[in-house]
Amino acid sequence: MSDNLNSPQLVDTKTAAKILGVSSNYLRKRRFEGYLPGHINIAHVTVGRAIRYDLADLRAFIDSNRVTPADPFKDEPRG
């Protein structure tokens, strides 16, 4: 079987939680509550009873929730 570079890299809930810096319970709650409007939903894959997270989806979640502080000097006159 050849190695496909485009195949997803899947990790379990415990590993995904560690990557995101949250608890496994937080991710479990997001899976159930994430389907409600206004709630955070992190993409995941179900393989039988196993829940897996694609590293690319975790990266996308991190990037989409990135907060960049505003430049405090942007609107101040310089001189």
Beta strands, then each sheet from edge to edge (+ up, - down):
strand 1: 10-11
strand 2: 45-47
strand 3: 50-54
sheet 1: 1+ 3- 2+
end
